[in-house]
Amino acid sequence: MDHPDRSDTVTGLPSPLVPSRRALLLASLGLVLCGGAPRAQEARYLRIATGSAAGTYFPVGETMARLLSHPPGLPACDVGAPCGVPGLVATAETSQGSVDNVQAVASRAVETALAQADVVALAHAGKLFPDRPPLDNLRVIANLYRESMHLVARRDAGIATVKDLAGKRVSLDRAGSGTRGDALMILKAHGVSPKKLTEVELGPSQAADALVSGEIDAFFFLGGVPAAGIADIAPERRIVLIPINGPARDRLLAEGRFFMAGFIPSGAYPTVMATETVDVGAQWICAAEAAEPLIYDITRTLFAPENAASLAAGHPRAAAISLAGATAGIAVPLHPGAARFYQEKGIELPVTGPI
């Protein structure tokens, strides 16, 4: 989709990403209701960079954007009724994923983004891009939910364990992606060198298509459960999920603060059995330079009790977003606007430090 030819009122920079069609329609609705005439209340724009349309970030980001938006000209909300931030037009935009998103936020090319907790922390510490300065202006708004590593294989590929990937055609995701970084750590923990694979660099949707067509034997995907791209190819017993468990998983959990023991339940995907795996947190991030009142408002709105039903209706993973887990697994500083909201709610702020 073509990008709107405007610069954002928050950053002054054009969006390099792809906005959701529904979010743009919402923005247009606000302008129609305003009659196109100048109003005392100016629209504020907030972009949420997500990931591919086949993953989990995009539909979750769309859900958040709908929840946060309340364009100028709409009537004031009733007390206790679901409501967005007055004057705000939020849009969810597709992107290449976590690694691109942290760079876009740090450069202020986009206001906010969703990203893996490990990618955020490594980028902030200067360990994600060894040849570049740390992205030390990254700030966390909230931890949203857990993401599960899916190791998806064709049922007829003869793959039952991670070690069986040796000699197979495998997509670890695109070069530089957060999923690929985690996949490499998983292979290392299992004693499998990437050189033993025939590696193919594909994004999630392309990898799913290639698996079904027989071009590859397996692929890694990190995302919330259920992921649309995997659900689409699960019927008719075409795929299996390969477990990540045992001593190798224990090593992963012991070596880093980002991985958590995970479990993909039976029934999450048609014909696929329950599977042990590893999880990482999905975080909502912004730049340190973002306006404190704006970040306070969007944090308060995301966790407003009256908005919980709208989150749950938007996507299964969005239903997992809760105030109870909002500060879990955070290794970089909170934005002051978010921190103020959590302090008002009596939530202990995370202690961050070098990783």
C-alpha positions in Angstrom: 0.0 0.0 0.0 1.1 3.6 -0.7 2.1 5.6 2.3 0.1 8.8 3.1 2.1 11.8 2.0 2.4 13.6 5.3 4.9 14.0 8.0 3.9 13.0 11.5 3.0 15.6 14.0 5.0 13.9 16.7 8.3 13.1 15.0 8.1 15.3 11.8 9.3 12.3 9.8 7.5 10.4 7.1 6.5 6.8 7.8 8.8 4.2 6.1 6.3 1.4 7.0 3.0 0.2 5.7 -0.1 1.4 7.6 -3.2 -0.8 8.2 -6.0 -0.1 5.9 -8.6 -0.1 8.7 -6.6 2.4 10.7 -6.4 4.8 7.8 -10.2 4.4 7.3 -10.6 5.3 11.0 -8.5 8.4 10.5 -10.6 9.4 7.5 -13.7 8.9 9.5 -12.5 11.3 12.0 -11.8 13.9 9.3 -15.3 13.4 7.9 -16.9 13.8 11.2 -15.0 17.0 11.6 -16.4 18.2 8.4 -12.9 19.0 7.1 -13.0 22.3 9.0 -10.3 23.4 11.4 -11.0 22.5 15.0 -9.5 23.6 18.3 -8.3 20.1 18.9 -5.6 19.0 16.5 -5.1 15.4 15.5 -2.1 13.6 17.0 -0.8 10.6 15.0 0.8 7.5 16.5 2.3 4.7 14.5 2.8 1.2 15.8 5.4 -0.8 13.8 4.5 -4.5 13.9 5.7 -7.3 11.7 4.5 -9.3 8.7 0.8 -9.6 8.0 1.2 -13.4 8.5 2.5 -13.0 12.1 1.0 -12.0 15.4 2.4 -8.5 15.8 0.3 -7.0 13.0 -3.2 -8.1 14.2 -2.3 -7.3 17.8 -1.0 -3.9 16.7 -4.3 -3.3 14.7 -6.2 -4.2 17.9 -4.2 -1.7 19.9 -4.5 1.0 17.3 -8.3 0.7 17.2 -8.4 0.8 21.0 -6.2 3.9 21.3 -7.8 6.0 18.5 -10.3 8.7 19.2 -10.0 11.2 16.3 -11.0 14.9 16.7 -14.7 15.4 16.1 -15.9 12.2 17.8 -18.2 12.7 20.7 -16.7 12.5 24.2 -16.8 9.0 25.7 -19.3 8.2 28.5 -17.7 7.5 31.9 -16.7 3.9 32.2 -17.3 3.2 28.5 -14.5 1.9 26.2 -12.6 4.9 24.9 -9.3 5.9 23.1 -7.1 8.9 23.7 -8.9 12.1 22.7 -7.5 13.5 19.5 -5.3 10.5 18.7 -5.2 8.6 15.4 -3.2 5.4 15.9 -2.2 3.1 13.0 -0.6 -0.3 12.9 2.0 -0.7 10.2 3.6 -3.8 8.8 7.4 -4.1 9.0 10.3 -6.6 8.8 10.0 -7.3 12.5 11.8 -6.7 15.8 15.3 -5.8 14.4 13.9 -3.2 12.0 11.5 -1.9 14.6 14.1 -1.1 17.2 16.1 0.8 14.6 13.0 2.7 13.4 12.1 3.7 17.0 15.6 4.7 17.9 15.9 6.9 14.8 12.4 8.3 15.5 11.2 7.2 12.1 8.2 5.7 13.9 6.7 6.6 17.3 6.2 3.1 18.8 6.7 -0.5 17.9 6.3 -4.1 19.0 9.5 -6.0 19.5 11.0 -9.1 21.1 12.4 -8.5 24.7 15.8 -9.9 23.8 16.1 -7.8 20.7 15.2 -4.6 22.6 17.7 -5.3 25.4 20.6 -6.3 23.1 20.0 -3.3 20.9 19.9 -1.0 23.9 23.2 -2.5 25.2 25.0 -2.2 21.9 25.2 -6.0 21.5 22.8 -6.4 18.6 24.8 -4.4 16.1 28.4 -4.7 17.1 29.6 -2.2 14.5 27.1 0.5 15.6 26.6 2.6 18.8 24.0 1.3 21.3 20.4 2.3 20.7 20.4 3.7 24.2 17.3 5.9 23.7 15.0 2.9 23.5 12.4 2.8 26.2 9.8 0.3 27.1 6.1 1.2 27.5 4.9 -2.3 28.5 5.5 -6.0 28.3 2.5 -7.3 26.4 2.5 -11.1 26.3 4.6 -14.2 25.7 5.8 -15.2 22.2 6.4 -18.9 21.5 9.1 -20.3 19.3 7.5 -22.5 16.6 9.7 -25.0 14.9 7.4 -26.2 12.1 8.3 -29.2 9.9 6.5 -31.1 7.1 5.0 -34.2 8.5 6.8 -36.3 5.9 10.2 -34.7 6.3 11.6 -37.2 8.9 12.2 -34.5 11.6 11.3 -35.4 15.2 14.0 -33.4 17.1 16.1 -30.3 16.6 19.1 -32.5 15.8 17.2 -34.0 12.9 17.4 -30.6 11.1 21.0 -31.5 10.1 21.0 -32.0 6.3 17.5 -30.5 5.9 16.4 -27.4 4.0 15.5 -25.0 6.8 14.4 -21.3 7.0 15.7 -19.5 10.1 13.9 -16.4 9.0 15.5 -13.4 7.3 19.0 -12.3 7.9 19.1 -9.9 10.9 15.7 -10.9 12.2 15.0 -11.5 15.9 13.7 -15.0 15.1 16.9 -15.9 13.3 19.0 -14.8 16.3 16.9 -17.0 18.6 17.0 -19.9 16.2 20.8 -19.8 16.1 20.9 -19.9 19.9 18.5 -22.9 19.8 20.6 -24.8 17.3 23.8 -24.1 19.3 22.1 -25.4 22.5 21.3 -28.6 20.6 24.8 -29.0 19.2 23.7 -28.3 15.6 25.9 -26.1 13.5 24.0 -23.9 10.9 26.6 -25.1 8.4 25.0 -28.6 8.7 21.7 -27.1 7.3 20.8 -26.0 3.8 19.6 -22.6 5.0 17.0 -20.7 3.2 16.2 -17.1 4.2 12.4 -16.6 4.1 9.9 -14.5 6.0 7.1 -16.3 7.9 4.5 -16.3 5.1 7.0 -17.2 2.4 8.4 -20.0 4.6 4.9 -21.4 5.2 4.2 -21.5 1.5 7.6 -23.1 0.8 7.0 -25.8 3.4 3.6 -26.7 1.8 5.1 -26.8 -1.7 8.0 -29.0 -0.6 10.7 -26.4 -1.2 11.9 -26.5 2.4 11.6 -29.1 5.2 11.2 -26.9 8.3 11.2 -23.3 9.5 11.4 -21.3 12.7 8.8 -18.7 13.7 8.5 -16.7 16.9 5.1 -15.3 17.6 2.0 -15.5 19.8 -0.2 -18.5 19.8 -2.1 -19.0 17.5 -0.3 -17.5 14.5 -2.4 -17.1 11.4 0.3 -18.2 9.0 0.7 -21.6 10.8 -3.0 -22.1 11.4 -3.5 -21.8 7.7 -1.2 -24.8 6.9 -2.0 -26.9 9.9 -5.2 -28.7 8.6 -5.1 -32.0 6.9 -2.1 -33.1 9.1 0.4 -31.5 6.8 2.8 -30.2 9.6 4.2 -31.1 13.0 5.7 -28.9 15.7 9.1 -30.0 16.8 9.7 -29.8 20.6 12.4 -27.6 22.2 12.9 -29.3 25.6 15.2 -31.4 27.7 18.8 -30.5 28.6 19.1 -28.2 25.6 16.2 -26.0 26.8 17.6 -26.0 30.3 20.9 -24.6 28.9 19.0 -21.8 27.1 17.1 -20.9 30.2 20.2 -20.8 32.3 22.3 -18.8 29.8 20.1 -15.8 29.3 17.4 -13.8 31.0 15.1 -13.7 28.0 14.1 -17.3 27.4 11.3 -18.8 29.4 9.9 -22.3 29.4 7.0 -22.4 27.0 4.2 -24.7 26.0 2.0 -24.6 22.8 -1.2 -26.4 23.9 -3.1 -29.0 22.0 -5.8 -27.4 19.9 -3.9 -24.2 19.3 -3.5 -25.5 15.7 -5.7 -28.1 13.9 -4.2 -31.6 14.0 -1.1 -30.4 15.9 -0.1 -32.0 19.3 0.8 -30.1 22.4 4.5 -29.1 22.2 7.2 -27.9 24.7 9.1 -24.9 23.5 10.7 -21.6 24.7 9.1 -18.2 25.0 10.2 -14.6 25.0 8.3 -11.4 25.9 6.7 -9.2 23.3 7.2 -5.5 24.3 5.8 -2.2 23.2 8.6 0.3 22.9 9.2 4.0 22.1 12.0 6.5 22.1 13.2 8.4 25.2 12.3 11.6 23.4 8.6 10.7 23.1 6.4 13.2 25.0 5.7 12.1 28.5 2.0 13.0 28.5 1.3 11.1 25.3 3.0 7.9 26.6 1.2 8.2 29.9 -2.1 8.5 28.0 -1.6 5.5 25.8 -0.4 3.4 28.7 -3.4 4.3 30.8 -5.8 3.6 27.9 -4.2 0.3 27.0 -4.8 -1.0 30.6 -8.1 0.7 31.3 -10.5 -2.0 32.7 -13.3 -0.8 30.4 -11.0 -1.5 27.4 -10.2 -5.1 28.3 -13.1 -6.6 26.4 -12.1 -4.8 23.2 -8.5 -6.2 23.5 -9.8 -9.7 24.0 -12.1 -9.4 21.0 -9.4 -8.2 18.8 -7.0 -11.2 18.9 -6.3 -14.1 21.2 -2.8 -12.8 22.1 -4.2 -9.3 22.8 -6.4 -10.9 25.4 -3.3 -11.8 27.3 -2.3 -8.1 27.7 -2.8 -7.3 31.4 -1.5 -4.9 34.0 -0.3 -7.8 36.1 2.4 -8.7 33.5 3.1 -5.2 32.2 6.5 -4.8 33.8 7.7 -8.4 33.6 10.9 -9.3 31.8 11.9 -5.7 31.2 15.7 -5.2 30.9 15.8 -1.6 29.6 14.4 1.6 31.2 10.7 2.3 31.2 9.6 5.5 29.5 8.8 8.1 32.2 5.2 8.4 31.0 4.7 4.7 31.4 6.5 4.6 34.7 4.3 7.3 36.1 1.2 5.3 35.3 2.6 2.1 36.9 3.6 4.0 40.1 0.1 5.4 40.3 -1.2 1.8 40.2 1.2 0.8 43.0 3.2 -1.5 40.6 6.9 -2.0 41.5 9.1 -0.7 38.7 11.6 -3.2 37.2 15.3 -2.8 38.1 17.4 -2.6 34.9 21.1 -2.8 34.4 23.9 -4.1 32.1 23.2 -7.4 30.3 
